[in-house]
Amino acid sequence: MAEFDYIIVGAGSSGCVLANRLSADPATTVLLIEDGGDNQHPFIKMAGGFIKIMGNPAYFRAYPLKARPGMRGGIHTYGRGLGGSSAINGTWYLTGMPGDFDGWAASGLPGWGWDEIARCYKNFESYREPGAHAGRGRDGELQITAATYQSPVFDALAQGFATQGMPWLDDITTPNAHGAGRSQYTVDRKGVRESTYKAFVKPVQGRPNLTIATHTAASRVVIENGRATGVMTEANGEQRLHTARREVILSAGVYGSPQLLQLSGVGPGAALQSLGVPVLQDLPAVGQNLADHQKFGVSFDLPGHPGTNREFFGWRLYRNALQYFLTGTGHLARVGMPITGLIASEGTDPAWPDFQIAAAPFAMRTVNEMAARPGSPLTPNPGLTFSGYHLRPRSRGSVTLTSPDFREAPVIDPAIWADPYDKAKAIELFKLFRAIATSDPLKPFIGAERMPGPSVQDDDAIAAQLAKMVEGGLHGTGTCAMGTDPLTSVTDARTRVHGIGHLRVVDCSIMPTPVSGNTNGPAIAVAQRAAELILEDAKS
């Protein structure tokens, strides 16, 4: 088929949910386009194995970062293939806080408050761990499980978090609560990664009204007389037009969706004209308002415990691999840090945490160490690492089209520390790491700070070191933000692109402000809510 009711561009965390919900009506035809493959590699299914394929272009899209004086440069990589970033991420699951979504509703976006979003979470979640708060879903498609790691150092970490105002939470996603609890993962109860493809599309891909086109790149949206009528694609060197009877929906991600809009003539008019792209709708906010959680980690020696690094070397690695394949349990069934803390920073609302912290008896080699001696990224000696995010940054960056050729990646300006408030919060977060590490419960285990080191004490010296360490958290939002003003936003409260009929964006790019936590869970919730709006509009 070349004609469908709905065409969804991007089979990531949002696109897979849309494909499931919109194809539930057998009378409705849906095309899901994805430029990557099926992502069925064993190291994707095994959450702890994703590091083995890290950076592989078959599974990752690479976006160059604009160099900013004194800050880290490099590239950002997002997921490619069925499931998108949910197929290659760290599986860390959080829901955001009520204040995030209630803020959207208060800004003029009805239907996006916490009550609606909480209902969406309950619809798709399958979380059955002891201590779950009353709002959790048990019977949805997406299985979520908690960390299983246990050791004396884990207990000491929980006590150390408590000394800094983070009491124990049986469910770390409890709304309006600050505290520490076991990290939660998009890993099913058999130890297999729960990508959105696995949870939402694979069970229904036999529907005759759902077509999935992999290894198919979208080059532009076709817009005629102010209405989206289809999508031009390229597969195996062949260009093809797919037409949409109802709507085209972009779910290509915080970088991909604004790029595709600009390629289609929707975006900042003068910039598009300079590249020879005909301007069909001058929307200056396309690609602007990029927000990302700033992230960094600090590691310490761990002389009082063997840690978990040794589990990934020698005979232990083979034992753990065998345990995983036989039972779906062990160190390779989960990835990431087993304890998560949420707390409000100085001067912010205690019921709306803006610091996310995690820790594990695990350590990686530094960038300089890897450059000097390539090899395993793991340190040979036991270590304890703290990692965290500042969740409500004020800095805003951009996604800028560089060529009318869809194969050319846009340039990303993450604008980290463009607002000095974010720099101050990074220093505050760093000091919180140190306070936990030096707390009494951890004294039997903790050793020397590895980087930047105990000699770095005053704020200027800390900031100079953090500038080398801080990076975007790959939690980007805002580049096709919802709003009421076409001069400052891209989509309306029903995810429709301003000024273009039958065209929507549904992914993290429509979030007008960042959410309080990792973005995979909120991306799914946004798609669930958007699907409801799309189906409502279809009826009317």
MILOTOR-987033 format. One record per residue (C-alpha): x, y, z; chain; residue number from 1. Coordinates in pm, whole numbers, plus 50000, padded with zeros to 5 digits. Example, Ala and Ser with C-alpha at 12.3 -4.5 7.8 and 13.67 -1.06 7.14 Angstrom:
<atoms>
<<51230 49550 50780> "A" 1>,
<<51367 49894 50714> "A" 2>,
</atoms>
This chain:
<atoms>
<<50000 50000 50000> "A" 1>,
<<50106 50356 49931> "A" 2>,
<<49804 50522 50093> "A" 3>,
<<49716 50508 50461> "A" 4>,
<<49492 50685 50708> "A" 5>,
<<49782 50771 50939> "A" 6>,
<<50155 50785 50869> "A" 7>,
<<50382 50786 51175> "A" 8>,
<<50744 50884 51118> "A" 9>,
<<50970 50727 51381> "A" 10>,
<<50928 50398 51569> "A" 11>,
<<51070 50518 51900> "A" 12>,
<<50925 50554 52247> "A" 13>,
<<50628 50759 52123> "A" 14>,
<<50582 50626 51771> "A" 15>,
<<50538 50265 51878> "A" 16>,
<<50265 50361 52124> "A" 17>,
<<50083 50559 51855> "A" 18>,
<<50107 50268 51612> "A" 19>,
<<49946 50041 51869> "A" 20>,
<<49664 50275 51966> "A" 21>,
<<49574 50408 51619> "A" 22>,
<<49571 50062 51457> "A" 23>,
<<49340 49918 51725> "A" 24>,
<<49049 50004 51495> "A" 25>,
<<49066 49747 51212> "A" 26>,
<<48904 49998 50975> "A" 27>,
<<49198 50238 51016> "A" 28>,
<<49521 50184 50822> "A" 29>,
<<49854 50289 50977> "A" 30>,
<<50205 50310 50835> "A" 31>,
<<50496 50319 51080> "A" 32>,
<<50819 50440 50916> "A" 33>,
<<51161 50377 51071> "A" 34>,
<<51499 50434 50909> "A" 35>,
<<51671 50174 51129> "A" 36>,
<<51629 49799 51152> "A" 37>,
<<51438 49558 51372> "A" 38>,
<<51673 49583 51674> "A" 39>,
<<51653 49217 51763> "A" 40>,
<<52022 49182 51855> "A" 41>,
<<52079 48971 52172> "A" 42>,
<<52268 49261 52332> "A" 43>,
<<51956 49477 52300> "A" 44>,
<<51733 49218 52462> "A" 45>,
<<51991 49178 52741> "A" 46>,
<<51986 49517 52914> "A" 47>,
<<52335 49470 53054> "A" 48>,
<<52475 49401 52708> "A" 49>,
<<52396 49732 52540> "A" 50>,
<<52744 49867 52612> "A" 51>,
<<52877 49612 52360> "A" 52>,
<<52693 49786 52076> "A" 53>,
<<52735 50142 52206> "A" 54>,
<<52783 50386 51918> "A" 55>,
<<52719 50128 51645> "A" 56>,
<<52547 50325 51364> "A" 57>,
<<52305 50037 51307> "A" 58>,
<<52151 50119 51646> "A" 59>,
<<52248 50483 51713> "A" 60>,
<<52191 50812 51532> "A" 61>,
<<52479 51054 51574> "A" 62>,
<<52426 51430 51600> "A" 63>,
<<52723 51671 51613> "A" 64>,
<<52728 51921 51897> "A" 65>,
<<52814 52286 51854> "A" 66>,
<<53135 52361 52038> "A" 67>,
<<53095 52601 52330> "A" 68>,
<<53402 52770 52485> "A" 69>,
<<53533 52575 52782> "A" 70>,
<<53268 52302 52764> "A" 71>,
<<53269 51945 52636> "A" 72>,
<<53184 51897 52270> "A" 73>,
<<53148 51576 52074> "A" 74>,
<<52826 51413 51958> "A" 75>,
<<52491 51308 52096> "A" 76>,
<<52356 50965 52005> "A" 77>,
<<51991 50865 52010> "A" 78>,
<<51839 50527 51931> "A" 79>,
<<51785 50401 51578> "A" 80>,
<<51560 50112 51479> "A" 81>,
<<51237 49969 51618> "A" 82>,
<<51192 50097 51971> "A" 83>,
<<51426 50393 51914> "A" 84>,
<<51612 50499 52225> "A" 85>,
<<51404 50261 52437> "A" 86>,
<<51597 49979 52266> "A" 87>,
<<51943 50109 52358> "A" 88>,
<<51902 50324 52670> "A" 89>,
<<51989 50250 53033> "A" 90>,
<<51625 50138 53096> "A" 91>,
<<51595 50383 53391> "A" 92>,
<<51225 50451 53448> "A" 93>,
<<51069 50753 53615> "A" 94>,
<<50739 50929 53554> "A" 95>,
<<50812 51294 53620> "A" 96>,
<<50630 51488 53889> "A" 97>,
<<50279 51638 53906> "A" 98>,
<<50428 51989 53900> "A" 99>,
<<50575 51926 53555> "A" 100>,
<<50244 51851 53389> "A" 101>,
<<50028 52082 53598> "A" 102>,
<<50263 52358 53484> "A" 103>,
<<50185 52273 53122> "A" 104>,
<<49811 52291 53188> "A" 105>,
<<49849 52622 53372> "A" 106>,
<<50036 52769 53074> "A" 107>,
<<49729 52728 52854> "A" 108>,
<<49749 52362 52752> "A" 109>,
<<49425 52203 52876> "A" 110>,
<<49421 51825 52902> "A" 111>,
<<49789 51793 52997> "A" 112>,
<<49767 51820 53377> "A" 113>,
<<49879 51548 53616> "A" 114>,
<<49532 51395 53648> "A" 115>,
<<49525 51313 53276> "A" 116>,
<<49887 51201 53264> "A" 117>,
<<49857 50984 53577> "A" 118>,
<<49562 50807 53412> "A" 119>,
<<49778 50748 53103> "A" 120>,
<<50053 50591 53314> "A" 121>,
<<49803 50363 53484> "A" 122>,
<<49676 50256 53143> "A" 123>,
<<50008 50125 53007> "A" 124>,
<<50213 50031 53316> "A" 125>,
<<50255 49678 53446> "A" 126>,
<<50433 49732 53778> "A" 127>,
<<50377 49466 54045> "A" 128>,
<<50656 49524 54297> "A" 129>,
<<50575 49540 54671> "A" 130>,
<<50513 49892 54800> "A" 131>,
<<50382 50036 54473> "A" 132>,
<<50189 50358 54528> "A" 133>,
<<49816 50351 54468> "A" 134>,
<<49830 50516 54127> "A" 135>,
<<50049 50256 53958> "A" 136>,
<<49920 50042 53673> "A" 137>,
<<49945 49664 53704> "A" 138>,
<<49800 49526 53382> "A" 139>,
<<49928 49748 53101> "A" 140>,
<<50162 49652 52819> "A" 141>,
<<50487 49790 52963> "A" 142>,
<<50648 49575 53232> "A" 143>,
<<50859 49767 53482> "A" 144>,
<<51072 49604 53752> "A" 145>,
<<51285 49731 54039> "A" 146>,
<<51656 49684 54104> "A" 147>,
<<51741 49355 54275> "A" 148>,
<<52100 49430 54379> "A" 149>,
<<52175 49375 54747> "A" 150>,
<<52495 49425 54945> "A" 151>,
<<52625 49602 55257> "A" 152>,
<<52734 49897 55042> "A" 153>,
<<52380 49930 54902> "A" 154>,
<<52243 49949 55255> "A" 155>,
<<52507 50209 55343> "A" 156>,
<<52412 50414 55037> "A" 157>,
<<52047 50415 55141> "A" 158>,
<<52148 50538 55486> "A" 159>,
<<52385 50794 55334> "A" 160>,
<<52109 50934 55113> "A" 161>,
<<51888 50961 55424> "A" 162>,
<<52148 51177 55601> "A" 163>,
<<52101 51435 55322> "A" 164>,
<<51722 51453 55345> "A" 165>,
<<51619 51159 55127> "A" 166>,
<<51424 50907 55338> "A" 167>,
<<51351 50561 55200> "A" 168>,
<<51064 50528 54950> "A" 169>,
<<50917 50191 54865> "A" 170>,
<<50827 50336 54523> "A" 171>,
<<51061 50601 54387> "A" 172>,
<<50789 50724 54147> "A" 173>,
<<50560 50832 54433> "A" 174>,
<<50410 51169 54329> "A" 175>,
<<50526 51482 54515> "A" 176>,
<<50772 51282 54726> "A" 177>,
<<51142 51331 54781> "A" 178>,
<<51354 51042 54897> "A" 179>,
<<51556 50741 54784> "A" 180>,
<<51447 50402 54663> "A" 181>,
<<51533 50114 54438> "A" 182>,
<<51578 50223 54078> "A" 183>,
<<51310 50103 53839> "A" 184>,
<<51380 49969 53492> "A" 185>,
<<51198 49896 53168> "A" 186>,
<<51299 49532 53201> "A" 187>,
<<51034 49262 53211> "A" 188>,
<<50985 48999 53480> "A" 189>,
<<51191 48751 53278> "A" 190>,
<<51489 48987 53257> "A" 191>,
<<51436 49105 52896> "A" 192>,
<<51451 49471 52794> "A" 193>,
<<51105 49624 52748> "A" 194>,
<<51155 49845 52445> "A" 195>,
<<50840 50014 52320> "A" 196>,
<<50860 49792 52014> "A" 197>,
<<50854 49479 52231> "A" 198>,
<<50576 49610 52456> "A" 199>,
<<50346 49789 52211> "A" 200>,
<<50415 49684 51851> "A" 201>,
<<50545 49327 51848> "A" 202>,
<<50225 49186 52007> "A" 203>,
<<50008 49352 51739> "A" 204>,
<<50231 49356 51432> "A" 205>,
<<50013 49087 51277> "A" 206>,
<<49728 49335 51240> "A" 207>,
<<49655 49355 50866> "A" 208>,
<<49592 49729 50894> "A" 209>,
<<49939 49801 51042> "A" 210>,
<<50235 49830 50805> "A" 211>,
<<50589 49864 50941> "A" 212>,
<<50856 49994 50704> "A" 213>,
<<51210 49957 50840> "A" 214>,
<<51529 50084 50672> "A" 215>,
<<51307 50359 50531> "A" 216>,
<<51413 50720 50578> "A" 217>,
<<51166 51009 50564> "A" 218>,
<<51309 51295 50356> "A" 219>,
<<51022 51544 50392> "A" 220>,
<<50654 51586 50464> "A" 221>,
<<50452 51669 50154> "A" 222>,
<<50239 51977 50220> "A" 223>,
<<49981 52098 49968> "A" 224>,
<<49758 52401 50014> "A" 225>,
<<49847 52424 50383> "A" 226>,
<<49775 52056 50454> "A" 227>,
<<50007 51758 50508> "A" 228>,
<<49916 51498 50247> "A" 229>,
<<50199 51247 50272> "A" 230>,
<<50564 51166 50329> "A" 231>,
<<50850 51124 50083> "A" 232>,
<<51076 50835 50178> "A" 233>,
<<51393 50670 50058> "A" 234>,
<<51467 50300 50090> "A" 235>,
<<51745 50111 49910> "A" 236>,
<<51812 50421 49702> "A" 237>,
<<51452 50440 49580> "A" 238>,
<<51231 50738 49654> "A" 239>,
<<50863 50686 49717> "A" 240>,
<<50560 50893 49813> "A" 241>,
<<50324 50759 50080> "A" 242>,
<<49999 50951 50110> "A" 243>,
<<49795 51007 50424> "A" 244>,
<<49418 51029 50406> "A" 245>,
<<49392 51165 50760> "A" 246>,
<<49718 51276 50922> "A" 247>,
<<50097 51269 50922> "A" 248>,
<<50247 51238 51269> "A" 249>,
<<50615 51307 51337> "A" 250>,
<<50767 51102 51619> "A" 251>,
<<51126 51132 51506> "A" 252>,
<<51257 51269 51836> "A" 253>,
<<51375 51595 51983> "A" 254>,
<<51634 51637 51708> "A" 255>,
<<51470 51449 51420> "A" 256>,
<<51122 51603 51432> "A" 257>,
<<51235 51968 51405> "A" 258>,
<<51483 51868 51135> "A" 259>,
<<51207 51706 50930> "A" 260>,
<<50976 52005 50976> "A" 261>,
<<51249 52237 50851> "A" 262>,
<<51325 52009 50556> "A" 263>,
<<50954 52031 50473> "A" 264>,
<<50950 52413 50471> "A" 265>,
<<50813 52461 50822> "A" 266>,
<<51043 52661 51047> "A" 267>,
<<51235 52990 51075> "A" 268>,
<<51175 53145 50736> "A" 269>,
<<51499 53337 50681> "A" 270>,
<<51714 53039 50782> "A" 271>,
<<51527 52805 50549> "A" 272>,
<<51551 53049 50259> "A" 273>,
<<51927 53071 50307> "A" 274>,
<<51946 52695 50249> "A" 275>,
<<51718 52703 49947> "A" 276>,
<<51424 52537 50124> "A" 277>,
<<51088 52683 50012> "A" 278>,
<<50909 52831 50313> "A" 279>,
<<50556 52694 50351> "A" 280>,
<<50499 52809 50710> "A" 281>,
<<50723 53055 50893> "A" 282>,
<<50743 52916 51247> "A" 283>,
<<51046 53068 51421> "A" 284>,
<<51029 52833 51723> "A" 285>,
<<51096 52514 51525> "A" 286>,
<<51424 52378 51659> "A" 287>,
<<51441 52635 51940> "A" 288>,
<<51372 52596 52315> "A" 289>,
<<51595 52287 52343> "A" 290>,
<<51631 52190 52708> "A" 291>,
<<51835 51901 52842> "A" 292>,
<<51921 51779 53189> "A" 293>,
<<52286 51847 53264> "A" 294>,
<<52458 51529 53382> "A" 295>,
<<52789 51431 53538> "A" 296>,
<<52934 51170 53770> "A" 297>,
<<53192 51149 54046> "A" 298>,
<<53379 50831 54140> "A" 299>,
<<53555 50721 54458> "A" 300>,
<<53783 50433 54547> "A" 301>,
<<53601 50150 54722> "A" 302>,
<<53853 49977 54947> "A" 303>,
<<53585 49835 55178> "A" 304>,
<<53395 49630 54920> "A" 305>,
<<53479 49434 54601> "A" 306>,
<<53218 49626 54400> "A" 307>,
<<53064 49502 54078> "A" 308>,
<<53334 49584 53819> "A" 309>,
<<53487 49240 53865> "A" 310>,
<<53157 49082 53754> "A" 311>,
<<53235 49191 53397> "A" 312>,
<<53583 49040 53370> "A" 313>,
<<53717 48688 53326> "A" 314>,
<<53533 48383 53456> "A" 315>,
<<53274 48591 53641> "A" 316>,
<<53156 48746 53314> "A" 317>,
<<53103 48400 53165> "A" 318>,
<<52922 48285 53478> "A" 319>,
<<52695 48590 53470> "A" 320>,
<<52622 48542 53100> "A" 321>,
<<52529 48178 53162> "A" 322>,
<<52309 48277 53457> "A" 323>,
<<52132 48535 53242> "A" 324>,
<<52061 48301 52951> "A" 325>,
<<51942 48023 53183> "A" 326>,
<<51736 48227 53431> "A" 327>,
<<51706 48589 53311> "A" 328>,
<<51863 48709 53637> "A" 329>,
<<52196 48841 53763> "A" 330>,
<<52421 49133 53679> "A" 331>,
<<52343 49128 53305> "A" 332>,
<<51965 49142 53354> "A" 333>,
<<51982 49503 53471> "A" 334>,
<<52199 49798 53376> "A" 335>,
<<52252 50125 53558> "A" 336>,
<<52260 50223 53921> "A" 337>,
<<52042 50036 54171> "A" 338>,
<<51950 50328 54398> "A" 339>,
<<51780 50651 54289> "A" 340>,
<<51738 50966 54496> "A" 341>,
<<51514 51265 54427> "A" 342>,
<<51548 51588 54623> "A" 343>,
<<51470 51956 54584> "A" 344>,
<<51772 52183 54563> "A" 345>,
<<51818 52497 54767> "A" 346>,
<<51540 52750 54718> "A" 347>,
<<51299 52515 54536> "A" 348>,
<<50973 52342 54631> "A" 349>,
<<51040 52036 54854> "A" 350>,
<<50747 51855 54691> "A" 351>,
<<50892 51906 54342> "A" 352>,
<<51246 51758 54335> "A" 353>,
<<51489 51901 54081> "A" 354>,
<<51795 51687 54161> "A" 355>,
<<51804 51323 54052> "A" 356>,
<<52087 51119 54199> "A" 357>,
<<52197 50760 54164> "A" 358>,
<<52487 50553 54292> "A" 359>,
<<52644 50213 54242> "A" 360>,
<<52958 50023 54351> "A" 361>,
<<53079 50049 53992> "A" 362>,
<<53328 50277 53814> "A" 363>,
<<53432 50366 53460> "A" 364>,
<<53767 50488 53335> "A" 365>,
<<53796 50857 53254> "A" 366>,
<<53808 50992 52898> "A" 367>,
<<54178 51070 52943> "A" 368>,
<<54249 50718 53069> "A" 369>,
<<54070 50568 52769> "A" 370>,
<<54269 50787 52531> "A" 371>,
<<54599 50688 52692> "A" 372>,
<<54518 50316 52700> "A" 373>,
<<54226 50193 52487> "A" 374>,
<<54038 49886 52599> "A" 375>,
<<53764 49805 52845> "A" 376>,
<<53587 50115 52981> "A" 377>,
<<53572 49954 53325> "A" 378>,
<<53831 50027 53592> "A" 379>,
<<54025 49725 53720> "A" 380>,
<<53997 49846 54081> "A" 381>,
<<53669 49866 54278> "A" 382>,
<<53497 50202 54271> "A" 383>,
<<53180 50377 54381> "A" 384>,
<<53015 50621 54141> "A" 385>,
<<52754 50890 54196> "A" 386>,
<<52572 51024 53894> "A" 387>,
<<52299 51280 53868> "A" 388>,
<<52097 51537 53680> "A" 389>,
<<51975 51888 53740> "A" 390>,
<<51617 51841 53623> "A" 391>,
<<51495 52194 53563> "A" 392>,
<<51765 52379 53370> "A" 393>,
<<51706 52734 53252> "A" 394>,
<<51947 52720 52958> "A" 395>,
<<51794 52673 52613> "A" 396>,
<<51968 52552 52301> "A" 397>,
<<51872 52477 51943> "A" 398>,
<<51856 52230 51654> "A" 399>,
<<51972 52399 51333> "A" 400>,
<<51928 52265 50982> "A" 401>,
<<52258 52274 50791> "A" 402>,
<<52155 52135 50453> "A" 403>,
<<51843 52065 50247> "A" 404>,
<<51971 51706 50223> "A" 405>,
<<51793 51490 50483> "A" 406>,
<<52104 51272 50514> "A" 407>,
<<52297 51559 50670> "A" 408>,
<<52250 51581 51048> "A" 409>,
<<52151 51916 51198> "A" 410>,
<<52386 52087 51440> "A" 411>,
<<52285 52067 51804> "A" 412>,
<<52362 52346 52048> "A" 413>,
<<52286 52203 52394> "A" 414>,
<<52368 52543 52548> "A" 415>,
<<52478 52389 52876> "A" 416>,
<<52541 52665 53133> "A" 417>,
<<52420 52934 52893> "A" 418>,
<<52224 53049 53197> "A" 419>,
<<52451 53093 53504> "A" 420>,
<<52178 52947 53725> "A" 421>,
<<52256 52603 53582> "A" 422>,
<<52626 52637 53661> "A" 423>,
<<52542 52720 54024> "A" 424>,
<<52313 52417 54045> "A" 425>,
<<52586 52192 53907> "A" 426>,
<<52820 52303 54186> "A" 427>,
<<52543 52242 54442> "A" 428>,
<<52480 51893 54303> "A" 429>,
<<52851 51811 54313> "A" 430>,
<<52869 51910 54679> "A" 431>,
<<52569 51688 54749> "A" 432>,
<<52756 51390 54600> "A" 433>,
<<53048 51463 54831> "A" 434>,
<<52821 51500 55134> "A" 435>,
<<52668 51158 55076> "A" 436>,
<<53007 50998 55008> "A" 437>,
<<53155 51133 55332> "A" 438>,
<<52851 51055 55548> "A" 439>,
<<52900 50822 55845> "A" 440>,
<<52720 50520 55693> "A" 441>,
<<52965 50509 55401> "A" 442>,
<<53286 50560 55597> "A" 443>,
<<53358 50183 55626> "A" 444>,
<<53357 50156 55246> "A" 445>,
<<53459 50481 55080> "A" 446>,
<<53808 50579 54971> "A" 447>,
<<53970 50869 54785> "A" 448>,
<<53781 51080 54533> "A" 449>,
<<53916 50987 54192> "A" 450>,
<<53810 51289 53988> "A" 451>,
<<53833 51582 54022> "A" 452>,
<<54001 51493 54355> "A" 453>,
<<53990 51619 54714> "A" 454>,
<<54221 51914 54641> "A" 455>,
<<53944 52081 54440> "A" 456>,
<<53745 52274 54699> "A" 457>,
<<53643 52632 54616> "A" 458>,
<<53354 52702 54381> "A" 459>,
<<53567 52841 54100> "A" 460>,
<<53792 52535 54102> "A" 461>,
<<53492 52302 54115> "A" 462>,
<<53327 52482 53824> "A" 463>,
<<53647 52462 53617> "A" 464>,
<<53656 52084 53664> "A" 465>,
<<53284 52035 53610> "A" 466>,
<<53307 52220 53278> "A" 467>,
<<53517 51924 53158> "A" 468>,
<<53272 51669 53298> "A" 469>,
<<52917 51796 53255> "A" 470>,
<<52723 51688 52948> "A" 471>,
<<52369 51669 52818> "A" 472>,
<<52169 51386 52967> "A" 473>,
<<52006 51281 52636> "A" 474>,
<<51676 51393 52787> "A" 475>,
<<51609 51668 52535> "A" 476>,
<<51271 51843 52515> "A" 477>,
<<51108 52151 52369> "A" 478>,
<<51216 52179 52004> "A" 479>,
<<50856 52151 51877> "A" 480>,
<<50702 52281 52199> "A" 481>,
<<50329 52300 52258> "A" 482>,
<<50194 52647 52322> "A" 483>,
<<49933 52903 52231> "A" 484>,
<<50153 53155 52046> "A" 485>,
<<50287 53054 51701> "A" 486>,
<<50581 53290 51751> "A" 487>,
<<50709 53101 52056> "A" 488>,
<<50572 52750 52006> "A" 489>,
<<50534 52494 51728> "A" 490>,
<<50234 52280 51822> "A" 491>,
<<49905 52346 51996> "A" 492>,
<<49750 52167 52293> "A" 493>,
<<49631 51888 52064> "A" 494>,
<<49984 51838 51922> "A" 495>,
<<49889 51995 51585> "A" 496>,
<<50152 52203 51404> "A" 497>,
<<50049 52569 51394> "A" 498>,
<<49924 52671 51052> "A" 499>,
<<49952 52332 50882> "A" 500>,
<<49651 52104 50866> "A" 501>,
<<49665 51729 50930> "A" 502>,
<<50020 51744 51068> "A" 503>,
<<50114 51666 51429> "A" 504>,
<<50426 51608 51634> "A" 505>,
<<50417 51354 51915> "A" 506>,
<<50740 51292 52106> "A" 507>,
<<50957 51464 52367> "A" 508>,
<<51004 51764 52139> "A" 509>,
<<50650 51889 52218> "A" 510>,
<<50717 51908 52592> "A" 511>,
<<50724 52284 52662> "A" 512>,
<<50940 52243 52974> "A" 513>,
<<51159 51957 53099> "A" 514>,
<<51017 51675 53310> "A" 515>,
<<51155 51569 53648> "A" 516>,
<<51337 51251 53551> "A" 517>,
<<51436 51032 53258> "A" 518>,
<<51225 51099 52953> "A" 519>,
<<51138 50748 52830> "A" 520>,
<<50839 50706 53062> "A" 521>,
<<50704 51056 52993> "A" 522>,
<<50750 51004 52616> "A" 523>,
<<50522 50700 52639> "A" 524>,
<<50268 50891 52850> "A" 525>,
<<50269 51181 52601> "A" 526>,
<<50200 50937 52316> "A" 527>,
<<49920 50771 52510> "A" 528>,
<<49758 51111 52574> "A" 529>,
<<49814 51227 52215> "A" 530>,
<<49654 50908 52079> "A" 531>,
<<49343 50989 52282> "A" 532>,
<<49332 51339 52133> "A" 533>,
<<49386 51211 51778> "A" 534>,
<<49105 50958 51811> "A" 535>,
<<48877 51221 51963> "A" 536>,
<<48944 51455 51672> "A" 537>,
<<48883 51177 51420> "A" 538>,
<<48535 51121 51564> "A" 539>,
<<48450 51489 51542> "A" 540>,
</atoms>
